[in-house]
Amino acid sequence: MKSEKRVLFLLAASAAVILLVTVLTLFSEKEEPAGTKRPLPKPTGTTPAEEITAEHNRLMMVKSVDTEESTIVLYDLEAGGEVTLSYGVAADIRSKYGSLTYAASLQFGDIVRTEYDGEGRLVRMQLSSEHWELHGVDEFSVTDSMLTVNGSNYKLTENTVAYCEGEKIATGEVREMDRVELCGIGTEIVTIHVVKGHGSIKLVNCSEFQGAKVTFGEESHTLDGEPSYLVREGKYAVSVTGEKKAAAAEVTVARNEQVVIDLHEYGGAPAKTAEVRFKISPFSTVLKIDGEQADYYEKDLILEYGEHKIEAELGGYITYKGYLTISRPYHTFQIDLQERTVSGEESSGGSVENSGTETGKDTDPGQSGDGSGNGAAGTEGGDGETVTEDRRYVPIGEAGGYEYDKEFRTFLLEPAGAVVLIDGISLGTAPVEFEKILGTYTITLRKNGKEKEYTVTVDKESFEGDVYWKFSMN
């Protein structure tokens, strides 16, 4: 009996083992058939970075990050060229100090140590701590292969990346007037970031200013031809000072743009001239044209087209002051001074007329001197153009306690129609003329509800002769 029971027990145990093995085999076949190989998953953001083997290790600069496509575009600072890498959510991206961070935190210009495989998949990336940086570099010199700063020379290689406003530029576009930030390793520059770029100032129609002194910022040049000057972007007070003429203008130079200053506007245009005959009564009256005494008796004077300041004076008579406009090849002007009375004051006095009858050359009817309606009364038979009274000249120098140059004037030409104040003293509306004030003073302009202030400095060395200002309300 005992033998039969033992046999039955062994049979039952064997059946149980066979059943267990069968069940295990069936489950194993459903899970994964024998001999099946797992393919490498694509970099969709679900594969751990440690499962990818790095084949490249490069120092790179970030160009752009696309978080939707999970790609990063970089400049290779060691091998050169541009590389696009894909990354997964488990990509190992770290800050300079080793803490984990995200691809979205990377910015254009970041320098990173990058490891990736042969299929362009990112393995590891860390913001670089192996390079040096120089910020706010204003003074440096640069050639095709070398950049010198603080007395040290650094190499520019074919892999050096220069950029400005998020765009890559050629290293040859970096100029010494730029403000830059530099990154390098050892004696090599790896990146140049142009923080403040450059533009240019060009002077045109300069025939009347050749040899003049041109100054802007801290630079000074001698005008030759029609020059163009490279300058750092920003605002500049440009002055052109010759022996007989001077010009000044304030300009704003934008990055990669050229500002053109036309010196025609300051009297530099090829002059058109006219023959002008003056007939002045009494006979011995002294005539001054634009501040210089003129020998006018029985001769034609040669004057340029445009406006001229006229003064006629003689003891016992009221001095005449005014402006005349030359607009035709031939003119004849007659000025009759009025006798001074006991109570008479020296002011704009006398009369003037323009006629074509004396020389037989000027038959065109006259025109008003400047359209202001302030011309002096004509003499009997006066049927022509008149010299306008000196209403635009404002004597502010002595009244305001300024030091000023009596021989020359300041002409504020633009913006036309703006109310002009000098240190709070109103001079009326532009265009306006006043003494050549020396030193520093503030010009306030008001027009159409807007107000703009300009602080200017005029000294004898920089501004010889008359001074011309043109400003903007923008």
Salt bridges, closest charged atoms under 4 A:
GLU32 OE1 - ARG38 NE 3.89
ASP76 OD2 - ARG58 NE 3.14
GLU78 OE2 - ARG113 NH1 3.04
GLU82 OE1 - LYS63 NZ 3.23
ASP92 OD1 - ARG94 NE 2.77
GLU115 OE1 - ARG124 NH2 2.80
ASP117 OD2 - ARG121 NE 2.69
GLU119 OE1 - ARG121 NH2 3.67
GLU130 OE1 - ARG113 NH2 2.65
GLU133 OE2 - HIS131 NE2 3.00
GLU133 OE1 - HIS135 NE2 3.00
ASP138 OD1 - ARG179 NE 2.68
ASP138 OD1 - ARG232 NH1 3.29
GLU165 OE2 - ARG255 NH1 3.23
ASP178 OD1 - HIS198 ND1 2.79
GLU181 OE2 - HIS135 ND1 3.38
GLU181 OE1 - HIS193 ND1 3.33
GLU219 OE1 - HIS221 NE2 2.84
GLU233 OE2 - ARG255 NH2 2.65
GLU265 OE1 - LYS470 NZ 2.47
GLU275 OE1 - LYS361 NZ 3.17
ASP290 OD2 - HIS308 ND1 2.73
ASP295 OD2 - LYS299 NZ 3.17
ASP300 OD1 - ARG277 NE 2.85
ASP300 OD2 - LYS361 NZ 3.81
GLU307 OE1 - ARG392 NH2 2.56
GLU313 OE2 - LYS288 NZ 3.99
GLU346 OE1 - ARG340 NH2 3.51
GLU358 OE1 - LYS279 NZ 1.75
ASP362 OD2 - ARG328 NH2 2.59
ASP364 OD2 - ARG328 NE 3.59
GLU385 OE1 - ARG328 NH1 3.27
GLU385 OE1 - HIS331 ND1 3.87
GLU389 OE1 - ARG391 NH2 3.09
GLU414 OE2 - LYS470 NZ 3.88
GLU433 OE2 - ARG409 NE 3.17
GLU451 OE1 - ARG446 NE 2.74
